């Protein structure tokens, strides 16, 4: 009861649809239907206003509502459970609940995507270093970096949409596991509740929690993406990186060191990703040894689903508010984007003039080693310095040794050139 009471709206919604169907097939009289619907609507108001008295003797929200309905409506209330088991009833309630919640999650993902796209639009020309192995690799733009997360979130949105589609199957009518001898109209209930289809097998209908696993899997991966995002901002806002400054409203001070500004919100999101991954693993572990059909182990589904939702939704909401408040130190990002990160551009220059890549790699490697030994950067070199290693270098090679020029030349589809990024932003429609 402490956990599943939050299903009350969906339990009532499903019960009203079930009652209307029972009336249509002649298992309820019109006045009985009216009494049931009025009673259920009254119960919903009582719960929402805090006047409903929950009884610890009630095993779950379904029995609590049924007990109160019988008290309000009398004998008609006893007929509501006709051709229904708590096994198919709880499967219905959880599907209804998740369908609504997944829609909310998709909206939150979209808000975060919009925030990142808006930020990318402001930083199409902002040069920064790209990394592999957490080592400076090649110059990119901040917009291109942000759009990598936009792509991740697009996949998250797609996964939740797929989970919603598989959740939208109506199980009521499966009974305990073997359906019923009474001639119900299951498709009427499905239409009433907005489900796309009905379950095709009564055993599967009451024992299936794949839809919950679908949701938890999508939630876990989205939290992993938020965790990676958090980790990156934590790095960027350190003194060592200095790429951004934490907004005061999303950070905390130290209890001992007055100069500190700590990224607690980001650390909490990063930490709570493990919680949602744990919810997924816990649900899979519950399911892995269950024989068909229903088993009480399946009651664990609600705690896992509720916990994942209560973790994921605030994380998405806060991250969408965090990014616009972050102040980027663009001069610092530009200052460290060049140097030896331009080595690949020199190799590409030689390849473009007919040299084999392996030979070009060796030539540029020698240039880098010489510059390091002399305490110089690639940007400090002259055309004559380059030609001492290969006569293939022309005077125009020096123009390559600027991060802006390096990025601007990467116009291949999917690349970081401002022209390419602008096209992608236009495709995104923001």
Steps between C-alpha positions, in 0.01 A plus 500: 500500500769761575635445149211425268258763629639734235323279244157609630405716200586226255326235707183711501531577129536131417212406730264748337587366154451144627161588652378661178600192307321273750186708452529478122521118503211474747689411818405828669170686497493869409427615857782278629741656254395850608552411866845356431617795292369755752665308781836478323493870415425580864791280613736682264398834649543364852853380425598823327371715788654279767165387644537136398578277798755237404484184708813297568282190469460574129767307313529751220338798332259273309344354814496840670297650217271196477434509876403866485291449186292229669449734796375775266313307229397186688426186298595646158849555642534127556434437130786714371751217535298278267730327246803677642795387710745715686759342270365662184382805693847592628650432156249746357565764767876488455469525123267800531732664752815444295335620181429835664839524668694414185322786323623733776855363472503555123390859554782555754754352259375736231541800732861405564561453127353842429724659766810339348402594145444862606843504663659344192351775284693754709831315475531391137831689471630431851821298467592242762721191518346162436626206705572131472627310806450834682798634303471796264449358154368742236326837491121497483226747584296517815184479290616172346577363845158596634327346200659165588278501810203605287552185293516287816177652628330439164577131539371512859178655379466231234555222754232640731260531207562135417448405864172694501381313191566163664336620821183595313346151500185435701524189726162512676294189428792266560365431847734317736669328203236311296262781405128444576200310374299824496482668161674833552573772248871554559539725200237736638709540817810557289325774301362656817848521652680602180703182456615409151441127539416221742731229629479179295574245772341498845802333667740754355263786584525447877864388518657744253708783641712546192339840456631601845847375403475698175430812703775429754751427225424830328510679835834346595662598171361854521642532852835374369488781241417755771785360709749542214369850446542577871853362508601713205367820655673411828828472309441817299434704814820395680787745522707255299265521200344841558256464209191610694386653827243333723181702548451591867143371508616150400802467728582501869776639716741313721435479874871565559656661191343836409644504149332175393203469269394136474301338215275306740199485267708345223661256741160391626372440147818307422460295817130432455562351157618192687169488681300476177740246352439306822124520448542342157725222629264435793199463269687267266610294800141472624381377161781260414379207714123537485282220361181596322260650581458754782721493810509744790863578416352727235394744772862615493432662162332806646779596740755475221291699253402766753859542621633537146237759416559695820870513416490558125235772473660752740843433346371583151316807626800638689746435219280692257519796740870457570645528149361849421639628833854375427749772400765388253856636507536511122841668499645224714345233277649662188841540661545127558332379179807535278858393547569134440128434448566628146743219415237295316427800278864506391486130417177553302674782310775264388251226409310751291819551301551133427702374793397167656339549839752280686787709359315823582443372853876442543591841359261687728607285795858617445383863483313460829798338674731780384256771612455340843877477547534866409214607725299627203140448386398405148350847465849646554645324196572662164465353152880458493484297822247268339694466174807377689298184558329479160522704182131420445407780739415825324464850642127440536564231762543767766133601465405155624663567834208696636213324681235704320635396161530139610137486609372693198654241265315209664188542288427130455144409598494446874814709550564805724540774236272796581340470156419132565376567852270776375349258250443248779339764722272592213402133464423488871264790445617713792 
